Amino acid sequence: MEKLAQIGLLFTFIFAVSVISKAVRIPYILSLLLAGIIGKMIFHSEIMEQIKILEIVALVLLFFFIGLDFSFERLLNTTQKSLLPGIIDFVFNFLIIFLISYLLTKDISFSIFISSALYPTGTAITVKLIENYKRTPYTETDIVLGILIIEDLICIILVSLIAPTIAGEKIELKKITIGIITIVLLMTLFFVFRKPVEKIFVKLPTIVNEEVLAFLVLGLVLAPSEILRKFNISEILLAFFLGCIVPEKSEIYTSMQRNLYGLKEFSAGLFFFLFTFGTDLHLNLNNITIIIILSVVSIISKIISIYIGTFLTTKSKATSSRTALSMIQRGEFSLVIGGINPVVKPIISIIVIITSFIGVVLFAYAPQITNYITRSSKKQIKRKENLYRK
């Protein structure tokens, strides 16, 4: 009974911090990360053992709902526009962060975890920001979403490849090769059987009542997890593709978006809170140096790579600038990858908080900053033209 009371108080605490954060205009996801840090000082660490299963359920559900937002049709249409920026984004950020991390630590395994975690922009945070700041009509929104989709797909693969490794264990080429082959086969199966599965989802509303829809989703995403682990594949891969495979124009898709909204918000909120709540934030001086350097490098490399990739696609400085300034924040994939390795976890969690705060501010003021930059550029061009005429 005492354990239940502790869990009840924990959820009440999360609610209270979220309400206060909303009042002082701290973004929702950031408030949950901060709540986790504060919660560590208030609640006993033993409570984490009681809610460990909830953390796993929240993680799998989070990626099902991310997949639900990115249907296969949307994956194909949006990624075509963002393929070049997405490739430049991965190559630029992954390699640069890996090289900097390796120079600092001389540890290949550590550097792979760090570069994998700090490469992707936070999908959940960015989508929320687009909604909150009403940026959907902007020309760069499709490019942002396309890059997010590409990042999510690459990170799903990265998680599946490095998740089976134990902290400190060397990442073996044989395991990576087997993992890649297994993932490719799984993705091929999803593509081949996509249409038959879609037909099943279309017929589901006649069989499944809206009241029990949550049980169906939980069963689909959790039941195969043990089988997937035997093949060294993370369960979030299946959850993501199950979300993608739900037809966007079907009745079941609308029903899931409408009736499972509370479950979606609960899983996302619980995941972000538990990440920092379960993280050991005791850092030595060397880690602080690494955090500062990697935070600066990850922000600068993301801005430069997204700007270059978008400009090569759109030939628009304004669109490229707004896009680059809108994708600084790291999020759920960074936390998932960081959570695999306890050595990396505290470093990643702090960098996520730092980049998220900076990213939210830059996202909010991206249009104004872009207007100022483009105006200044035009003035400089006019001055040069006037001097040339003289």
N, C-alpha and C positions, 0 to 999 in steps of 0.2 A: 504493500500500500504506500509506503514511504517513497519507493522508487517512482510510482505513478504520480505522486504529488510533485516530486522533483521535475519530472517530464512536463507536467502541467504548468508549473512555474516557469520552466524554460520557454515553452511556447508563448506564455503570457508576456514574458520578457521580450521575445522577438517582436510581438505585436506592439508593445509599448515603445521600443526603439524605432520601429517603422513609422509609428504615428508622430513621434517627436521629430524624426528626420524629415518627414513630409512637411511638417510645420515650418522647419527652417530651410526647406527646399534642397535637401540632400537627396540625390537620385536614389531610387528604391534599392537597386542592387548594391550600391556602395553602402547604404545603411545596413544591409544584411551582413556584409563583410565586416563592417565596424562592430555590429552587434555580436558577431562571433568572437572578436578580439576582447570586447568588454565582458562578454559572457564567461570567458575563461577565468576572469578574475573573481567571478561571483559564484559559479557553480563548480561542484566537484568533478574532477576529470573522469571518475567512475561512471558518470551518467552516459558518457560516450559509448560505453559497451552496451548499454540498454537500448540505444537508438541506432546502433551500427547498421542494422538491417534497413532502417528507414533511409539511411544515407545511400545505400545501394539502390533501393527502389526509386528514390528521388533522382539519382543520376540516370538510370535507364529511362525513366519517364521524361526527364528533361530532353534527352536526345530523340525520343519518339516524337515529342511535340515540335522540336526543331525540324525534324524530317517532315512532319505534317505541314509546316509552313512552306517547305520547299518541295512541291510535287515534282514528279518526273518531267512533266511538261514544262514547268518553270525552270527546272534544272537545265534542260536542253536549250530553251529559248534565251535565258538570261546569261548562261555561261558562254554562249557564242560571242556576245558583246564584250565579255570581260576576260576572255581566254588569255590574251596577251598581257594585260595588267596582272592577271592572276599568276601567270608563270613568272613574270619579273618579280612580283611580290614574294613568291616562294624562294626563288633562287637567291635574290638579293638579301632578304631578311634571314633566312635559314643559314646561309653560308657566312654572312658577316657576323652574326651573333655566335655561331659555332667557333669561328676563328678567334674572335675576341675572348670568348669563354675559355678556349683552349690555351691561349696565350697567358691568361690569368691563372689557370689551374693545372695545365699540363695533363688533364684527365679527359680522355676521349669519351668515355661513357657519360660522365657528368655533363660534358659539353653537348652531347647529343640530346640529353634530356632538356637542358636549358634552351637550346636552339629550337627544339620541337615545341616547347612550351611557350616561348616568347615570339614565335613566328606569327600565330594567328590573331586576328582582331576578335574581340568578344562579340559573337553573333547576337546573343540575348540582349546585351546592353545596347548595341547599335540599332537593332530593330526597334527597341523601346524608344530610343532617342529620335529615330525617324518619325515614329508615331507622335511622340510628345511635342516635337518642334515642327510638326506638320510639313515635313520635307519630302513627302511622297511625290508631289508634282515636279520637283527639281530634276533637271536633266541627268544629274549624276547618280540619282537614287538607284536606277537599274544597274549601273556599273558597280556601285557599292554592294548591292545584293548579289550580283554575279560573282564578285571577288569573295564575298562571304561564303557562297556556296562552294566555290573552288577550294577555299581554305578548309571548310568543314569536311569535304571529301578527302583532302590530303591528310587532315588531322585524324579522321576516322582510321585511315590506314596506318598512320604513325602510332596511334594508341594501340591498335591491334598488334603491331609489330613489337613495341617495347613494353606493353603491359605484362607479358609473362616473365620478364626479367626481374630478378630480385636485386634490391639495392646493393651495389658493390660488385655484382656479377658482370662479367664481360659480355658485351653483346656479340653473339656469334653470327658469322656470315651464313652458316647453315640454317640457323633458326630464322633469320631474316628472309632467306630464299624460300623456305617452306611456307613462311607466313604470307609472303607476297603471292605465291602460287595459289594458296588457299583462299586469300581475299579475292583474287582475280576470278577464281572459279565461282565463289559465292556471288560476286557482283554479276557475273555472266548468267548464273541461274536466276537471279532476280530480274534481269533484263528479259530473259527468254520467257519466264513464267509470269511476267508483269501483267499481260492482258487477261489470262485466266484468273489471276488473283484479283484483279480489278473488278471482274464480273462477279466474283464472290462478294466483294465489298458492296457492290451496287445492290445485290439481293439481300444484304444483311438487315436493312431496316424492316423487312417483312418478318424477320425471325427474332431480332434483338430489340427489346424495348429500351427506350432512352434511359430508364431508371437503372438498368444493369449494364450499360455501355462501359462504365469504368471497370467492371470485373473482366469484361472481354479484353480490354486493352492491357490490363495488368497481367492477365493470363498469357497473352500473345508475346509480350516483351520479356516476361520473366521465366516462363517455362523452359525455353531452349537454352538458357544461359550455361548450364552445366555441360551440355553437348558441345557448345561453341568453345568453352575453355579447354576441352580435350584437344581441340585443333589449334590452340594458342590464339584464339580470336576473342576480342572483347565483346561482351554482350551489347554494348552500345552500338556496334556496327549493325546488328540485326534490328535494334530498336529504331535507328535512324532510317534504314531502308523500309521498314514496315510503315513508318510515318510517310515517307515519300511515295509509297505505292498506293496509298489511299487516293482514289480519283478526286481531283479538286472540285469538279462540277457535280459530284454525287451527293445524294441525300445524307449518306453516312458521314461524309466529310463535314457538311454543315452541322450535323448533329453533334459530332465530336467537338467542333469549335465552339458550339453554343453550350453544350451540356457538361463538357469537361474543362471549361475555362478555369474553374476553381482548383481542379486537380493539377492543371498546368502551372498555375501561379504558385500553388503549394509546393510542388516538386522543385521548381526553380528557386523559390525562396529558401526552402530547407537545404538544398544543395549548397548555395552560396554561404549560408550561415554556418553549416557544419564544416565547411572547408577551413575557415579561419578558426572556428571553435576547436577543431581537432588538430590544429597545427602548433607545433612547438616553435615559438617565436624567439627563443633565446639565441641570439646571434653573437658571434665573436667579431673582432675588429676587421678581420679579413673578409668576412661575409658582408659587412657593411660597405666596404670598398667595392666588392663585386656587385652589390645591389645598385650602388650609385652609378658605376660605370655602365652596367648593362641596361639600367633604366634610361640613361641618356642615349646610349647607342640604339636601343630598340625604338625609341621615339623618333630619332633623326633618320634611321634607316627606313622606317615605315613611311615617313613623310616623303622622302626622296624617291623610294621605289614606286609608291602609289602614284605620285605626281608624274614620273617618267612614263609608267605604263599607261596611265589615262591619257596623257598628252599624245602619245604615239597612236592612240586609238581615236581620240576626239579632235585633236589639233586645237583644242580650246584651253587657254591658260586659266580662265576663270573656273571652268568645270574641273580641270585637273587640280587646281588649288583647293576648291571646296571638298573634292573627294579625298585628297591627301590629309586634310585637316579633320576629316570625319572618321578616320579609322585608326586612331592612336590607341584607343582603349583595348586592353586584353581582357579575357573573360573566361567562360566556362571550359573551353578546351585547354587553356593555359593551366587552369586549376586541376583539371582531370589528369593531364600529363604530369604536372608537378606532384600530384597526390600519389603517383606510382612509386616515387623515390623519396623516402623520408629526409634524405640529405638535401634534396633540391626543394622540397615542399615549402619550408619557411621563406626561402629566398624568392620563390615564384609568387607566393601569396602577397608579400610586401610589394613586389614589382607590379603585380596586378592592381593593387590598391593605388599605387603612385600613378601608373599610366591611366587608370580609370578616372581618377580625379582630373588629371591634365586633359585626358581625352574628352571628357564630358564638357569641360570649359571650352576647348578648341572646337568641338562639334557645335556648341551653342553659338559661338561667335564666328564660325567659318565664313558665312556670307559677308559679314562686316569686314573681316580681315581680308578676304578676297577682293572686295570692292576697294578697300584702301590700297592694296598692292597694285591692282590693275589701274587705278586712277593715278598712282605715283608713276607707274610705268609709262602711261600715256603722256604725262607731263614731261617726263625725261625725253621721250621720243620727239615731242614738239620742240623742246629746247634745242635738241641736236639738229632738227630740221631748220630751225631759225638761225642757228649758228652757221650751218652749212650754206644757207642762202646769203648770209652776210659775207 
